[in-house]
Amino acid sequence: MTAAASLYEINRRAITVLCRELGIANTLRFICQFSTGHGDYTQEREAIHEGKTLDSIMAEIKQMREGKKQA
């Protein structure tokens, strides 16, 4: 039976394997998807959509999509 490895050692070995198998760029892309980010998403979302109705938000989405089709 082997002794439990420290989290540092597990992370070091995992990153080594990922780099070898995926390459550095794809390893970084993989690791970045687990970033916790920052800020308060709920508060920001409420500020962005304050005073808007579902219908007005849907109209904005349709307008953006149409603009992308024309570009």
C-alpha positions as CSV (number, residue, x, y, z in Angstrom):
1,M,0.0,0.0,0.0
2,T,1.4,3.5,-0.9
3,A,1.1,6.6,1.1
4,A,-1.4,9.2,0.0
5,A,0.2,11.9,-2.2
6,S,-0.1,15.6,-1.2
7,L,-2.5,17.7,-3.3
8,Y,0.6,19.6,-4.6
9,E,2.1,16.4,-5.9
10,I,-1.1,15.2,-7.4
11,N,-1.6,18.6,-9.2
12,R,2.0,18.6,-10.4
13,R,1.8,15.1,-11.8
14,A,-1.6,15.8,-13.4
15,I,-0.4,18.9,-15.2
16,T,2.7,17.0,-16.4
17,V,0.5,14.3,-17.9
18,L,-1.9,16.9,-19.5
19,C,1.0,18.8,-21.0
20,R,2.5,15.6,-22.4
21,E,-0.8,14.4,-23.8
22,L,-2.6,17.6,-24.8
23,G,0.3,20.1,-25.2
24,I,0.7,23.3,-23.3
25,A,-1.9,25.4,-25.0
26,N,-4.7,22.9,-24.7
27,T,-3.7,22.1,-21.1
28,L,-4.1,25.8,-20.3
29,R,-7.5,25.9,-22.0
30,F,-8.6,22.9,-20.0
31,I,-7.4,24.4,-16.7
32,C,-9.0,27.8,-17.4
33,Q,-12.5,26.3,-17.6
34,F,-12.4,25.7,-13.9
35,S,-11.6,29.3,-13.0
36,T,-14.0,30.6,-10.4
37,G,-14.1,34.1,-11.9
38,H,-14.9,37.1,-9.8
39,G,-17.8,39.4,-9.0
40,D,-21.4,38.8,-8.2
41,Y,-23.1,37.4,-11.4
42,T,-26.6,37.7,-9.9
43,Q,-26.2,41.3,-9.0
44,E,-24.6,42.1,-12.4
45,R,-27.4,40.3,-14.3
46,E,-30.1,42.2,-12.4
47,A,-28.4,45.5,-13.2
48,I,-28.0,44.7,-16.9
49,H,-31.6,43.6,-17.2
50,E,-33.2,46.2,-14.9
51,G,-36.5,47.4,-16.2
52,K,-36.5,45.1,-19.2
53,T,-39.2,42.6,-20.0
54,L,-38.7,39.1,-21.4
55,D,-40.2,40.4,-24.7
56,S,-37.7,43.3,-24.9
57,I,-34.8,41.0,-24.2
58,M,-35.9,38.5,-26.8
59,A,-36.3,41.4,-29.3
60,E,-32.7,42.5,-28.6
61,I,-31.4,38.9,-29.2
62,K,-33.3,38.7,-32.5
63,Q,-31.9,42.1,-33.5
64,M,-28.3,41.0,-32.7
65,R,-28.7,37.7,-34.6
66,E,-30.1,39.5,-37.6
67,G,-27.1,41.9,-37.5
68,K,-24.7,39.0,-37.5
69,K,-26.4,37.4,-40.5
70,Q,-25.9,40.7,-42.5
71,A,-22.3,41.1,-41.6
